[in-house]
Amino acid sequence: MRGVIRKRREFLKLMRACTVDRGYFTVTDIQRQAGIPRSTAQDWINRLLDEGCVVVRERKMGRNPAKYAAISALPSSACRRIFTTVDGERVEIYHECMSTACAAFCAYHHSRARGVLEDVTRDGPLLRERAHMGQSSVEIGLYPASAVGVAGVERIGNEIVQRIRCIGGPAYSLTDMMAKAEGVCDVSLQKSGGVVEGSVRTRALTHLVIGLDDTDSHEGGATFALALALLQHLETMRGVLPISHHVAMLNPAIPKKTAGNSCSYIEVAIPSERYESVRDRALLFIQDESLSPDWGIAFRRGFSLPKDLRVFGKRARSEVIEPEEADRAAAENGVEIFGGQGRIGALAAIALSGLPHEVLLRPFSDMPPGT
């Protein structure tokens, strides 16, 4: 393995030198200068093309050979997506990273710095942070101090501006990577000593939770699978950004159930003016794809849940609730629900949204304090 890494480094060095000298290289250039068979030179070029370290400058045309160019081996950005949703004076920040390690690093340091952040959670490479509007001082420095923190969040028109202070690796991310992430409108920077402070602008999007239940039948299907399919379907709509998919267990003693009595909810970030079109597209999709006539779907904007709605979710895990009661609870708590018997579970899915996986999957577990 060590020999392969050494050869990779040597070939990259050679390809970069050719690129700097002439602006490109060919298979013949690498074959001659490295003193290797043509097939070996082509194999290494193909391998580095797959890694993204080499690009095709000109494709082979007749007798003219393909021309290649070497680029930096560093990824252009480890930050895939950065976007925000707004609910009154509170903001949820989403930062999806290529690396779970980088996401864990930021989660750890953001939690230590605190600043305007109220809660920091991580789901694989996705970092989710709840914050309140305002400014707060954060102490940034080398270990054991926090390396990065969110010192402020404000809304300017239709944009959310995060003020981030950082040093070291996070400073490199802020200066060289964040502006390239999907969802970022602009990044402005300023340096003070060794600390970098930046303002990251994203659109102020609306948080939409969609609950689903009773879309399967005894013959087949699964609500969780249809929820995932819906998430992928909505992602194709302009301006819609997928956030997550979750499964929640309801009362396992309900007589009318196809299996263990679980429901699902998905979360998406949308421009506020697109709510009706997203709702109608989701409703049509479930009508067409559900294997059961009892399907139910529910929609609610915002991530801050009323206490009464959370109570409904808790009751749905231990009691038998009638559809009419679900209709009343939905109307009182700003939820739109559609369908048949499944609208009880669809509303319950929304009522349980935001809870940890270990709570969602255990119907008799205690709710965390403050929920």
C-alpha positions, 0 to 999 in steps of 0.5 A, a space after each residue: 500500500 505504501 508503494 502505491 501511495 508513493 507512486 501516486 504522489 510521483 505520477 501526480 507530481 509529473 502530471 502537474 509539472 507537465 500541466 504547468 509547463 504546457 497547460 496539458 499532458 498526454 498519455 505519451 508524455 507520462 509514458 515517456 517521462 516515467 519510462 512505463 508501458 502506455 497501458 500503465 500510464 493510461 491506468 494511472 490517468 484513469 485512476 486520478 480522473 476518478 479521484 478528481 485530481 485530473 480533468 480532461 482538457 480535450 477529448 481524443 479526436 481522430 489522430 489527435 490524442 486526448 489532453 489532460 490537466 492536473 488540478 489540486 488534490 485537495 477537495 474544492 470544498 468539504 462543505 456540501 450544503 449550508 442552509 437555514 430555516 426560520 421560525 419566528 425569532 429562532 433559526 435552525 442552521 443545517 451544515 452538511 459535510 463530506 466528512 462525519 469527522 468534520 461534522 463531529 469536530 464542528 459540533 463539539 467546538 460549536 457546543 463548547 463556544 455556545 454563543 447564540 446556539 441553543 442546541 447542537 445535534 449531529 446526524 451523520 454528516 449533517 450538523 443541525 443547530 438551533 439558534 436565537 436571533 442576536 449577538 453573543 461573545 464567543 472565546 476562540 483560540 487554540 486548545 483547550 479553547 473552542 476553535 470555532 463558534 457562532 457569535 451571532 445570527 440576524 435576519 436581513 430581508 430574506 436572508 439569514 446572516 451567521 457571524 462565525 469566529 474561528 481559528 486554524 482548520 475551521 478558518 480554512 473552511 470559512 475562507 476557502 470552502 463555505 462559499 462553495 457550498 450549496 445554499 450559501 449566497 455570500 461569505 464576507 471575511 475579516 481577520 483580527 490577529 490569528 482569528 478569522 471572523 466571517 459573515 455567512 449569508 443564506 436564504 431564510 427558508 421555511 421549515 416544513 414537516 410532513 407526516 405519513 401513516 397507513 400507506 402500506 397493506 398486508 400484501 406489501 409496502 412500507 410507510 417508511 419506504 414511501 416517505 423516503 420516496 416522497 423526500 426524493 420526489 420533492 427534492 426535484 422541485 426548484 428551491 426545495 432542500 431535503 433535511 431528514 427522514 425519521 421513523 416513530 413508533 406509535 401504540 403497538 396495541 392498536 388492533 388495526 395495524 399492518 405490522 408494528 404500528 410505526 409512522 414516518 415524517 420527513 423534513 424539507 426546507 422550502 421558500 415560503 411562497 412555494 408551500 402550496 405547490 409542495 403540499 399539492 405535489 406531495 398529496 398527489 404523490 401519496 394518492 398515487 403511490 399508497 397501497 392502502 386506501 387508509 393513507 394519511 398525510 399531514 403538513 406543518 410549517 415551523 420547527 417549534 411545536 405547541 405543547 398541546 401538539 406534543 401531548 397528542 403525540 405522546 397520547 398516540 403512543 399509548 391510547 386509541 385516538 379517533 380520527 375526529 380528535 386528530 382533526 380537532 388537534 390539527 386545526 388547533 395547532 396549524 396542521 393540515 391533514 388529509 386522507 383516511 384513518 392514517 391521518 391520526 398517525 400522520 399527525 402523531 408523526 409531526 407531533 413527535 418530530 424533533 425527538 431523538 431516535 432512541 425516543 422515537 423508536 421506543 413508544 413507552 420511553 419518557 419524553 425528554 424534559 422541556 418537550 
